[in-house]
Amino acid sequence: MAKPTAMWPTELRLRDGGRKLRVTFDTGETFELDAEYLRVESPSAEVQGHSLEQRKWIGGKKNVRIKDMVPVGNYAVQFVFDDGHDTGIYPWENLWHLGKFYPEIFAIYEAKLAEAGLKREG
């Protein structure tokens, strides 16, 4: 079977007691992503909703940890967070996108929290 042309991870490793995920792609790019970031950007309907208007901004996740990683076929990973969230499925391209554009995406998250009067700390 031929390898897909999409981004492909060569390593996923939890670090700092599950507070961080280090992911390396076959492009040679490596990203270290905070569990908080992955949790609040979960591709689940619980966070993303079913349209842009339904997007939820979640505060209080600064200290969340990833308890487990579950492979989903050969195209994605599902994280189990210590706050009970476990419904987001992160396709490889989505995980790469979150790594590549981390500063921009996280800045939007922080701005949206401020607008809503929410804080990162629980």
N, C-alpha and C positions, 0 to 999 in steps of 0.2 A: 504494500500500500504506500502510495506516495505521500510525502509530508505536505500538509497544507501550506499555502503561501502566506497565511496569516501569521501574526506574531506567535512565537512558540516559546514557552518558558523552559529553561534548562535546569532551573533550581528554584524552589520555594522553601524558605527556611524561616521559622519563627525565631525571634531574638528577644532578649530582655524580658523573659518570662511571659511572652505573648503580647507584649506592648508594641512590637514592631514585626513587620514582615519584610524580609529581604527577598526580592525576586529578580532573577537574571533571565534575560531573553536571548534567543539565538542570534540576535543582532549584536550582542556584546554589551547591551545596555543593562545596567543594574540599578534598581530603585529600592530604597528603604522607606517603607510606608508605615505610618503610625496606625495602630489598631483603631484609634478614634476616627481617623480619616476614612478608613475602609468601612467602618460602621455607619458613619453619617452619610456616606456616599453609596450605601448599599443599593444595588440595582433592584431590590425588592419593591413590590407594589406598596408595601407598608411605608417606605420612605419616598419613593419616586412617584407614587400615585399612578393613575392611568392617563394623565395629561400634565402638561407643565403647570397648569393652575392648581393641581392637586399635590404638587411637590411639598413635602414636609421638611422643615428645618428643625433638627433635634439638638437640644443642648444637653449638658450634663454628662457627656461621654468622654471627657478628657482622660479618665483613668480606666476605660474599658480595655479588656484583654481578649485576645483570640485564644480560645481553649482548644480548638481542633480545626483541622482542614480536611475536607472530604472531597475527593476527586469526583467530578461529574463527567462521565464519559471520558473522552480525550480532548474536550474542548473548554473545560471550565473547572473552577474550584468553588466550593461552598465553605464559608467560614462559620464556625460556631463561636459566638461571643459570650463572655461571662455574664452579660446582662440578659441572656436568654434569646437574643436575636439569632436566627439561623435560617432565614428564608431567602437570603440573597444569593443568587448564582452569578459568579463573576467569570464571564468568558475571557479567554486570554487577551483578546484585543481590548476589552474594557479595562482589564488590570494594567495593560501597557499604557493605555490612555491616562488612567489615574496616576501612573508614575510619571509619564512624560509631562503632564500639565499640572502636577501637584501644586506648585506655588499659586497659579492662577485660580484653580478650583478651590483651594483652601481659603484664599483671600475672599472669594465670593461667599463661601460658607460663613466665615467670620463676620462679614458685612451683613448677611441675612440674619445671623443670630442677634447682632446689635440692633437691627431694625425691629426684630421681634421682642427685644428686651430679654433675651436669653443669654446664658453664659455657658462656656465650655465645661466648667467645673460643675460637679453634681451637688 
